[in-house]
Amino acid sequence: MPQMAPLSWLILFCLFTLSFFIFTVMNYFNKFFTNNNKNLNKTMMNNNNNNEKLNWKW
């Protein structure tokens, strides 16, 4: 079985480092936007509760 050249190890290390960095950044922004969406959904639910008191007859 042939051994990997040092350049291949370097490319592999860069690939894993880049994928880890991208995963970390996406995870951070995903948490940031989901927290904002939860707060937004709470305010929307509060607004919807006020609208539910009206009884519309069609």
PQR file with spaces between the fields and no chain letter, atoms N, CA, C, O and H, PARSE charges and radii, in Angstrom:
ATOM       1  N    MET     1       0.848   -1.188    0.000 -0.4000 1.5000
ATOM       2  CA   MET     1       0.000    0.000    0.000 -0.0000 2.0000
ATOM       3  C    MET     1       0.892    1.250    0.000  0.5500 1.7000
ATOM       4  O    MET     1       1.785    1.367    0.839 -0.5500 1.4000
ATOM       5  N    PRO     2       0.661    2.176   -0.924 -0.5600 1.5000
ATOM       6  CA   PRO     2       1.531    3.362   -0.989  0.2800 2.0000
ATOM       7  C    PRO     2       1.269    4.317    0.166  0.5500 1.7000
ATOM       8  O    PRO     2       0.145    4.450    0.649 -0.5500 1.4000
ATOM       9  N    GLN     3       2.322    4.967    0.586 -0.4000 1.5000
ATOM      10  CA   GLN     3       2.188    5.943    1.656 -0.0000 2.0000
ATOM      11  C    GLN     3       1.784    7.292    1.077  0.5500 1.7000
ATOM      12  O    GLN     3       2.056    7.600   -0.083 -0.5500 1.4000
ATOM      13  H    GLN     3       3.236    4.860    0.194  0.4000 1.0000
ATOM      14  N    MET     4       1.123    8.091    1.921 -0.4000 1.5000
ATOM      15  CA   MET     4       0.705    9.418    1.461 -0.0000 2.0000
ATOM      16  C    MET     4       1.886   10.372    1.499  0.5500 1.7000
ATOM      17  O    MET     4       2.697   10.338    2.424 -0.5500 1.4000
ATOM      18  H    MET     4       0.902    7.840    2.864  0.4000 1.0000
ATOM      19  N    ALA     5       1.972   11.206    0.506 -0.4000 1.5000
ATOM      20  CA   ALA     5       3.016   12.220    0.459 -0.0000 2.0000
ATOM      21  C    ALA     5       2.691   13.320    1.475  0.5500 1.7000
ATOM      22  O    ALA     5       1.523   13.510    1.814 -0.5500 1.4000
ATOM      23  H    ALA     5       1.312   11.234   -0.246  0.4000 1.0000
ATOM      24  N    PRO     6       3.700   14.046    1.968 -0.5600 1.5000
ATOM      25  CA   PRO     6       3.435   15.128    2.933  0.2800 2.0000
ATOM      26  C    PRO     6       2.482   16.189    2.392  0.5500 1.7000
ATOM      27  O    PRO     6       1.713   16.782    3.149 -0.5500 1.4000
ATOM      28  N    LEU     7       2.531   16.427    1.089 -0.4000 1.5000
ATOM      29  CA   LEU     7       1.626   17.415    0.502 -0.0000 2.0000
ATOM      30  C    LEU     7       0.174   16.963    0.626  0.5500 1.7000
ATOM      31  O    LEU     7      -0.715   17.779    0.868 -0.5500 1.4000
ATOM      32  H    LEU     7       3.155   15.945    0.474  0.4000 1.0000
ATOM      33  N    SER     8      -0.065   15.672    0.461 -0.4000 1.5000
ATOM      34  CA   SER     8      -1.424   15.151    0.603 -0.0000 2.0000
ATOM      35  C    SER     8      -1.913   15.300    2.049  0.5500 1.7000
ATOM      36  O    SER     8      -3.087   15.589    2.280 -0.5500 1.4000
ATOM      37  H    SER     8       0.657   15.009    0.265  0.4000 1.0000
ATOM      38  N    TRP     9      -1.018   15.103    3.019 -0.4000 1.5000
ATOM      39  CA   TRP     9      -1.398   15.292    4.414 -0.0000 2.0000
ATOM      40  C    TRP     9      -1.736   16.752    4.670  0.5500 1.7000
ATOM      41  O    TRP     9      -2.670   17.060    5.410 -0.5500 1.4000
ATOM      42  H    TRP     9      -0.064   14.868    2.832  0.4000 1.0000
ATOM      43  N    LEU    10      -0.981   17.638    4.063 -0.4000 1.5000
ATOM      44  CA   LEU    10      -1.240   19.070    4.237 -0.0000 2.0000
ATOM      45  C    LEU    10      -2.592   19.450    3.627  0.5500 1.7000
ATOM      46  O    LEU    10      -3.357   20.204    4.229 -0.5500 1.4000
ATOM      47  H    LEU    10      -0.222   17.388    3.462  0.4000 1.0000
ATOM      48  N    ILE    11      -2.880   18.935    2.446 -0.4000 1.5000
ATOM      49  CA   ILE    11      -4.168   19.217    1.807 -0.0000 2.0000
ATOM      50  C    ILE    11      -5.309   18.654    2.649  0.5500 1.7000
ATOM      51  O    ILE    11      -6.342   19.300    2.819 -0.5500 1.4000
ATOM      52  H    ILE    11      -2.259   18.324    1.957  0.4000 1.0000
ATOM      53  N    LEU    12      -5.113   17.438    3.176 -0.4000 1.5000
ATOM      54  CA   LEU    12      -6.139   16.826    4.020 -0.0000 2.0000
ATOM      55  C    LEU    12      -6.364   17.631    5.297  0.5500 1.7000
ATOM      56  O    LEU    12      -7.504   17.826    5.717 -0.5500 1.4000
ATOM      57  H    LEU    12      -4.273   16.913    3.038  0.4000 1.0000
ATOM      58  N    PHE    13      -5.281   18.096    5.911 -0.4000 1.5000
ATOM      59  CA   PHE    13      -5.397   18.930    7.108 -0.0000 2.0000
ATOM      60  C    PHE    13      -6.131   20.232    6.806  0.5500 1.7000
ATOM      61  O    PHE    13      -6.989   20.658    7.579 -0.5500 1.4000
ATOM      62  H    PHE    13      -4.354   17.937    5.570  0.4000 1.0000
ATOM      63  N    CYS    14      -5.797   20.862    5.685 -0.4000 1.5000
ATOM      64  CA   CYS    14      -6.476   22.107    5.299 -0.0000 2.0000
ATOM      65  C    CYS    14      -7.950   21.856    5.032  0.5500 1.7000
ATOM      66  O    CYS    14      -8.789   22.677    5.403 -0.5500 1.4000
ATOM      67  H    CYS    14      -5.100   20.517    5.057  0.4000 1.0000
ATOM      68  N    LEU    15      -8.279   20.749    4.404 -0.4000 1.5000
ATOM      69  CA   LEU    15      -9.677   20.416    4.127 -0.0000 2.0000
ATOM      70  C    LEU    15     -10.462   20.250    5.421  0.5500 1.7000
ATOM      71  O    LEU    15     -11.552   20.806    5.555 -0.5500 1.4000
ATOM      72  H    LEU    15      -7.598   20.082    4.103  0.4000 1.0000
ATOM      73  N    PHE    16      -9.928   19.494    6.372 -0.4000 1.5000
ATOM      74  CA   PHE    16     -10.628   19.291    7.640 -0.0000 2.0000
ATOM      75  C    PHE    16     -10.716   20.585    8.449  0.5500 1.7000
ATOM      76  O    PHE    16     -11.730   20.853    9.095 -0.5500 1.4000
ATOM      77  H    PHE    16      -9.042   19.042    6.263  0.4000 1.0000
ATOM      78  N    THR    17      -9.670   21.370    8.411 -0.4000 1.5000
ATOM      79  CA   THR    17      -9.693   22.649    9.130 -0.0000 2.0000
ATOM      80  C    THR    17     -10.736   23.585    8.537  0.5500 1.7000
ATOM      81  O    THR    17     -11.488   24.226    9.271 -0.5500 1.4000
ATOM      82  H    THR    17      -8.846   21.153    7.887  0.4000 1.0000
ATOM      83  N    LEU    18     -10.784   23.664    7.230 -0.4000 1.5000
ATOM      84  CA   LEU    18     -11.761   24.515    6.560 -0.0000 2.0000
ATOM      85  C    LEU    18     -13.184   24.033    6.821  0.5500 1.7000
ATOM      86  O    LEU    18     -14.074   24.845    7.075 -0.5500 1.4000
ATOM      87  H    LEU    18     -10.173   23.143    6.634  0.4000 1.0000
ATOM      88  N    SER    19     -13.408   22.730    6.761 -0.4000 1.5000
ATOM      89  CA   SER    19     -14.759   22.213    7.018 -0.0000 2.0000
ATOM      90  C    SER    19     -15.165   22.444    8.482  0.5500 1.7000
ATOM      91  O    SER    19     -16.325   22.754    8.755 -0.5500 1.4000
ATOM      92  H    SER    19     -12.686   22.070    6.555  0.4000 1.0000
ATOM      93  N    PHE    20     -14.234   22.298    9.415 -0.4000 1.5000
ATOM      94  CA   PHE    20     -14.532   22.568   10.820 -0.0000 2.0000
ATOM      95  C    PHE    20     -14.866   24.047   11.026  0.5500 1.7000
ATOM      96  O    PHE    20     -15.797   24.383   11.757 -0.5500 1.4000
ATOM      97  H    PHE    20     -13.292   22.047    9.193  0.4000 1.0000
ATOM      98  N    PHE    21     -14.102   24.921   10.379 -0.4000 1.5000
ATOM      99  CA   PHE    21     -14.352   26.359   10.495 -0.0000 2.0000
ATOM     100  C    PHE    21     -15.718   26.723    9.919  0.5500 1.7000
ATOM     101  O    PHE    21     -16.465   27.487   10.531 -0.5500 1.4000
ATOM     102  H    PHE    21     -13.345   24.647    9.786  0.4000 1.0000
ATOM     103  N    ILE    22     -16.046   26.186    8.760 -0.4000 1.5000
ATOM     104  CA   ILE    22     -17.346   26.479    8.142 -0.0000 2.0000
ATOM     105  C    ILE    22     -18.480   25.942    9.009  0.5500 1.7000
ATOM     106  O    ILE    22     -19.495   26.616    9.187 -0.5500 1.4000
ATOM     107  H    ILE    22     -15.440   25.564    8.263  0.4000 1.0000
ATOM     108  N    PHE    23     -18.319   24.739    9.549 -0.4000 1.5000
ATOM     109  CA   PHE    23     -19.341   24.158   10.425 -0.0000 2.0000
ATOM     110  C    PHE    23     -19.540   25.019   11.668  0.5500 1.7000
ATOM     111  O    PHE    23     -20.677   25.243   12.084 -0.5500 1.4000
ATOM     112  H    PHE    23     -17.495   24.191    9.405  0.4000 1.0000
ATOM     113  N    THR    24     -18.464   25.498   12.261 -0.4000 1.5000
ATOM     114  CA   THR    24     -18.557   26.318   13.467 -0.0000 2.0000
ATOM     115  C    THR    24     -19.244   27.648   13.180  0.5500 1.7000
ATOM     116  O    THR    24     -20.096   28.088   13.953 -0.5500 1.4000
ATOM     117  H    THR    24     -17.541   25.316   11.923  0.4000 1.0000
ATOM     118  N    VAL    25     -18.885   28.279   12.091 -0.4000 1.5000
ATOM     119  CA   VAL    25     -19.490   29.566   11.736 -0.0000 2.0000
ATOM     120  C    VAL    25     -20.976   29.401   11.444  0.5500 1.7000
ATOM     121  O    VAL    25     -21.790   30.213   11.885 -0.5500 1.4000
ATOM     122  H    VAL    25     -18.193   27.922   11.464  0.4000 1.0000
ATOM     123  N    MET    26     -21.333   28.356   10.702 -0.4000 1.5000
ATOM     124  CA   MET    26     -22.748   28.127   10.385 -0.0000 2.0000
ATOM     125  C    MET    26     -23.545   27.799   11.642  0.5500 1.7000
ATOM     126  O    MET    26     -24.690   28.230   11.779 -0.5500 1.4000
ATOM     127  H    MET    26     -20.672   27.697   10.344  0.4000 1.0000
ATOM     128  N    ASN    27     -22.959   27.054   12.545 -0.4000 1.5000
ATOM     129  CA   ASN    27     -23.627   26.724   13.799 -0.0000 2.0000
ATOM     130  C    ASN    27     -23.857   27.984   14.629  0.5500 1.7000
ATOM     131  O    ASN    27     -24.924   28.145   15.221 -0.5500 1.4000
ATOM     132  H    ASN    27     -22.029   26.705   12.433  0.4000 1.0000
ATOM     133  N    TYR    28     -22.882   28.866   14.678 -0.4000 1.5000
ATOM     134  CA   TYR    28     -23.019   30.108   15.433 -0.0000 2.0000
ATOM     135  C    TYR    28     -24.152   30.972   14.865  0.5500 1.7000
ATOM     136  O    TYR    28     -25.005   31.453   15.611 -0.5500 1.4000
ATOM     137  H    TYR    28     -22.015   28.735   14.198  0.4000 1.0000
ATOM     138  N    PHE    29     -24.154   31.163   13.564 -0.4000 1.5000
ATOM     139  CA   PHE    29     -25.181   32.013   12.977 -0.0000 2.0000
ATOM     140  C    PHE    29     -26.553   31.353   13.018  0.5500 1.7000
ATOM     141  O    PHE    29     -27.568   32.042   13.117 -0.5500 1.4000
ATOM     142  H    PHE    29     -23.462   30.773   12.958  0.4000 1.0000
ATOM     143  N    ASN    30     -26.594   30.029   12.944 -0.4000 1.5000
ATOM     144  CA   ASN    30     -27.869   29.332   13.047 -0.0000 2.0000
ATOM     145  C    ASN    30     -28.472   29.543   14.436  0.5500 1.7000
ATOM     146  O    ASN    30     -29.674   29.788   14.547 -0.5500 1.4000
ATOM     147  H    ASN    30     -25.769   29.469   12.863  0.4000 1.0000
ATOM     148  N    LYS    31     -27.673   29.455   15.484 -0.4000 1.5000
ATOM     149  CA   LYS    31     -28.175   29.719   16.837 -0.0000 2.0000
ATOM     150  C    LYS    31     -28.628   31.166   16.970  0.5500 1.7000
ATOM     151  O    LYS    31     -29.646   31.451   17.601 -0.5500 1.4000
ATOM     152  H    LYS    31     -26.697   29.257   15.393  0.4000 1.0000
ATOM     153  N    PHE    32     -27.879   32.065   16.379 -0.4000 1.5000
ATOM     154  CA   PHE    32     -28.213   33.483   16.460 -0.0000 2.0000
ATOM     155  C    PHE    32     -29.563   33.765   15.808  0.5500 1.7000
ATOM     156  O    PHE    32     -30.391   34.477   16.375 -0.5500 1.4000
ATOM     157  H    PHE    32     -27.053   31.833   15.866  0.4000 1.0000
ATOM     158  N    PHE    33     -29.787   33.209   14.618 -0.4000 1.5000
ATOM     159  CA   PHE    33     -31.025   33.492   13.911 -0.0000 2.0000
ATOM     160  C    PHE    33     -32.200   32.735   14.494  0.5500 1.7000
ATOM     161  O    PHE    33     -33.322   33.239   14.453 -0.5500 1.4000
ATOM     162  H    PHE    33     -29.114   32.630   14.157  0.4000 1.0000
ATOM     163  N    THR    34     -31.986   31.531   15.042 -0.4000 1.5000
ATOM     164  CA   THR    34     -33.115   30.808   15.641 -0.0000 2.0000
ATOM     165  C    THR    34     -33.555   31.489   16.927  0.5500 1.7000
ATOM     166  O    THR    34     -34.748   31.510   17.229 -0.5500 1.4000
ATOM     167  H    THR    34     -31.074   31.121   15.075  0.4000 1.0000
ATOM     168  N    ASN    35     -32.615   32.051   17.695 -0.4000 1.5000
ATOM     169  CA   ASN    35     -33.008   32.778   18.901 -0.0000 2.0000
ATOM     170  C    ASN    35     -33.810   34.017   18.541  0.5500 1.7000
ATOM     171  O    ASN    35     -34.793   34.332   19.212 -0.5500 1.4000
ATOM     172  H    ASN    35     -31.646   32.034   17.449  0.4000 1.0000
ATOM     173  N    ASN    36     -33.405   34.728   17.487 -0.4000 1.5000
ATOM     174  CA   ASN    36     -34.176   35.891   17.055 -0.0000 2.0000
ATOM     175  C    ASN    36     -35.546   35.483   16.556  0.5500 1.7000
ATOM     176  O    ASN    36     -36.526   36.188   16.796 -0.5500 1.4000
ATOM     177  H    ASN    36     -32.607   34.472   16.942  0.4000 1.0000
ATOM     178  N    ASN    37     -35.631   34.361   15.868 -0.4000 1.5000
ATOM     179  CA   ASN    37     -36.921   33.891   15.365 -0.0000 2.0000
ATOM     180  C    ASN    37     -37.832   33.480   16.503  0.5500 1.7000
ATOM     181  O    ASN    37     -39.043   33.691   16.429 -0.5500 1.4000
ATOM     182  H    ASN    37     -34.835   33.788   15.673  0.4000 1.0000
ATOM     183  N    LYS    38     -37.276   32.895   17.556 -0.4000 1.5000
ATOM     184  CA   LYS    38     -38.104   32.508   18.707 -0.0000 2.0000
ATOM     185  C    LYS    38     -38.685   33.752   19.378  0.5500 1.7000
ATOM     186  O    LYS    38     -39.861   33.779   19.741 -0.5500 1.4000
ATOM     187  H    LYS    38     -36.293   32.723   17.617  0.4000 1.0000
ATOM     188  N    ASN    39     -37.850   34.781   19.539 -0.4000 1.5000
ATOM     189  CA   ASN    39     -38.343   36.027   20.132 -0.0000 2.0000
ATOM     190  C    ASN    39     -39.387   36.670   19.230  0.5500 1.7000
ATOM     191  O    ASN    39     -40.386   37.208   19.707 -0.5500 1.4000
ATOM     192  H    ASN    39     -36.895   34.759   19.244  0.4000 1.0000
ATOM     193  N    LEU    40     -39.152   36.611   17.935 -0.4000 1.5000
ATOM     194  CA   LEU    40     -40.103   37.169   16.990 -0.0000 2.0000
ATOM     195  C    LEU    40     -41.410   36.385   17.027  0.5500 1.7000
ATOM     196  O    LEU    40     -42.491   36.971   16.966 -0.5500 1.4000
ATOM     197  H    LEU    40     -38.341   36.173   17.547  0.4000 1.0000
ATOM     198  N    ASN    41     -41.312   35.060   17.126 -0.4000 1.5000
ATOM     199  CA   ASN    41     -42.514   34.228   17.179 -0.0000 2.0000
ATOM     200  C    ASN    41     -43.311   34.499   18.456  0.5500 1.7000
ATOM     201  O    ASN    41     -44.542   34.478   18.433 -0.5500 1.4000
ATOM     202  H    ASN    41     -40.433   34.584   17.176  0.4000 1.0000
ATOM     203  N    LYS    42     -42.619   34.751   19.565 -0.4000 1.5000
ATOM     204  CA   LYS    42     -43.329   35.064   20.813 -0.0000 2.0000
ATOM     205  C    LYS    42     -44.111   36.363   20.685  0.5500 1.7000
ATOM     206  O    LYS    42     -45.252   36.459   21.138 -0.5500 1.4000
ATOM     207  H    LYS    42     -41.619   34.768   19.583  0.4000 1.0000
ATOM     208  N    THR    43     -43.496   37.356   20.068 -0.4000 1.5000
ATOM     209  CA   THR    43     -44.209   38.624   19.908 -0.0000 2.0000
ATOM     210  C    THR    43     -45.363   38.464   18.926  0.5500 1.7000
ATOM     211  O    THR    43     -46.418   39.074   19.098 -0.5500 1.4000
ATOM     212  H    THR    43     -42.570   37.279   19.700  0.4000 1.0000
ATOM     213  N    MET    44     -45.164   37.646   17.900 -0.4000 1.5000
ATOM     214  CA   MET    44     -46.243   37.412   16.937 -0.0000 2.0000
ATOM     215  C    MET    44     -47.393   36.661   17.608  0.5500 1.7000
ATOM     216  O    MET    44     -48.560   36.938   17.333 -0.5500 1.4000
ATOM     217  H    MET    44     -44.307   37.151   17.760  0.4000 1.0000
ATOM     218  N    MET    45     -47.068   35.716   18.485 -0.4000 1.5000
ATOM     219  CA   MET    45     -48.110   34.958   19.179 -0.0000 2.0000
ATOM     220  C    MET    45     -48.889   35.886   20.110  0.5500 1.7000
ATOM     221  O    MET    45     -50.107   35.761   20.237 -0.5500 1.4000
ATOM     222  H    MET    45     -46.119   35.491   18.709  0.4000 1.0000
ATOM     223  N    ASN    46     -48.195   36.805   20.753 -0.4000 1.5000
ATOM     224  CA   ASN    46     -48.884   37.759   21.619 -0.0000 2.0000
ATOM     225  C    ASN    46     -49.826   38.639   20.807  0.5500 1.7000
ATOM     226  O    ASN    46     -50.933   38.946   21.249 -0.5500 1.4000
ATOM     227  H    ASN    46     -47.205   36.907   20.649  0.4000 1.0000
ATOM     228  N    ASN    47     -49.389   39.037   19.637 -0.4000 1.5000
ATOM     229  CA   ASN    47     -50.249   39.843   18.770 -0.0000 2.0000
ATOM     230  C    ASN    47     -51.435   39.027   18.268  0.5500 1.7000
ATOM     231  O    ASN    47     -52.538   39.558   18.133 -0.5500 1.4000
ATOM     232  H    ASN    47     -48.489   38.788   19.279  0.4000 1.0000
ATOM     233  N    ASN    48     -51.223   37.760   17.992 -0.4000 1.5000
ATOM     234  CA   ASN    48     -52.302   36.904   17.512 -0.0000 2.0000
ATOM     235  C    ASN    48     -53.338   36.653   18.610  0.5500 1.7000
ATOM     236  O    ASN    48     -54.530   36.526   18.329 -0.5500 1.4000
ATOM     237  H    ASN    48     -50.327   37.329   18.101  0.4000 1.0000
ATOM     238  N    ASN    49     -52.884   36.584   19.840 -0.4000 1.5000
ATOM     239  CA   ASN    49     -53.825   36.374   20.950 -0.0000 2.0000
ATOM     240  C    ASN    49     -54.787   37.545   21.063  0.5500 1.7000
ATOM     241  O    ASN    49     -55.958   37.353   21.387 -0.5500 1.4000
ATOM     242  H    ASN    49     -51.916   36.687   20.068  0.4000 1.0000
ATOM     243  N    ASN    50     -54.314   38.742   20.803 -0.4000 1.5000
ATOM     244  CA   ASN    50     -55.191   39.906   20.847 -0.0000 2.0000
ATOM     245  C    ASN    50     -56.212   39.853   19.718  0.5500 1.7000
ATOM     246  O    ASN    50     -57.346   40.304   19.882 -0.5500 1.4000
ATOM     247  H    ASN    50     -53.362   38.898   20.539  0.4000 1.0000
ATOM     248  N    ASN    51     -55.818   39.309   18.586 -0.4000 1.5000
ATOM     249  CA   ASN    51     -56.722   39.218   17.453 -0.0000 2.0000
ATOM     250  C    ASN    51     -57.737   38.109   17.621  0.5500 1.7000
ATOM     251  O    ASN    51     -58.801   38.155   17.004 -0.5500 1.4000
ATOM     252  H    ASN    51     -54.897   38.942   18.453  0.4000 1.0000
ATOM     253  N    GLU    52     -57.440   37.115   18.437 -0.4000 1.5000
ATOM     254  CA   GLU    52     -58.356   35.993   18.616 -0.0000 2.0000
ATOM     255  C    GLU    52     -59.573   36.382   19.456  0.5500 1.7000
ATOM     256  O    GLU    52     -60.567   35.657   19.453 -0.5500 1.4000
ATOM     257  H    GLU    52     -56.576   37.077   18.938  0.4000 1.0000
ATOM     258  N    LYS    53     -59.524   37.464   20.146 -0.4000 1.5000
ATOM     259  CA   LYS    53     -60.656   37.897   20.956 -0.0000 2.0000
ATOM     260  C    LYS    53     -61.816   38.374   20.091  0.5500 1.7000
ATOM     261  O    LYS    53     -62.965   38.392   20.532 -0.5500 1.4000
ATOM     262  H    LYS    53     -58.716   38.054   20.148  0.4000 1.0000
ATOM     263  N    LEU    54     -61.507   38.758   18.858 -0.4000 1.5000
ATOM     264  CA   LEU    54     -62.564   39.215   17.961 -0.0000 2.0000
ATOM     265  C    LEU    54     -63.322   38.013   17.419  0.5500 1.7000
ATOM     266  O    LEU    54     -62.722   36.993   17.082 -0.5500 1.4000
ATOM     267  H    LEU    54     -60.574   38.743   18.499  0.4000 1.0000
ATOM     268  N    ASN    55     -64.645   38.137   17.338 -0.4000 1.5000
ATOM     269  CA   ASN    55     -65.458   37.080   16.806 -0.0000 2.0000
ATOM     270  C    ASN    55     -66.014   37.499   15.452  0.5500 1.7000
ATOM     271  O    ASN    55     -66.961   38.282   15.372 -0.5500 1.4000
ATOM     272  H    ASN    55     -65.132   38.966   17.613  0.4000 1.0000
ATOM     273  N    TRP    56     -65.423   36.975   14.401 -0.4000 1.5000
ATOM     274  CA   TRP    56     -65.862   37.370   13.069 -0.0000 2.0000
ATOM     275  C    TRP    56     -66.965   36.429   12.615  0.5500 1.7000
ATOM     276  O    TRP    56     -66.827   35.211   12.724 -0.5500 1.4000
ATOM     277  H    TRP    56     -64.654   36.339   14.466  0.4000 1.0000
ATOM     278  N    LYS    57     -68.043   36.976   12.115 -0.4000 1.5000
ATOM     279  CA   LYS    57     -69.149   36.158   11.588 -0.0000 2.0000
ATOM     280  C    LYS    57     -69.220   36.420   10.091  0.5500 1.7000
ATOM     281  O    LYS    57     -69.379   37.554    9.638 -0.5500 1.4000
ATOM     282  H    LYS    57     -68.155   37.966   12.027  0.4000 1.0000
ATOM     283  N    TRP    58     -69.100   35.371    9.368 -0.4000 1.5000
ATOM     284  CA   TRP    58     -69.060   35.515    7.905 -0.0000 2.0000
ATOM     285  C    TRP    58     -70.439   35.381    7.337  0.5500 1.7000
ATOM     286  O    TRP    58     -70.617   35.472    6.123 -0.5500 1.4000
ATOM     287  H    TRP    58     -68.971   34.450    9.736  0.4000 1.0000
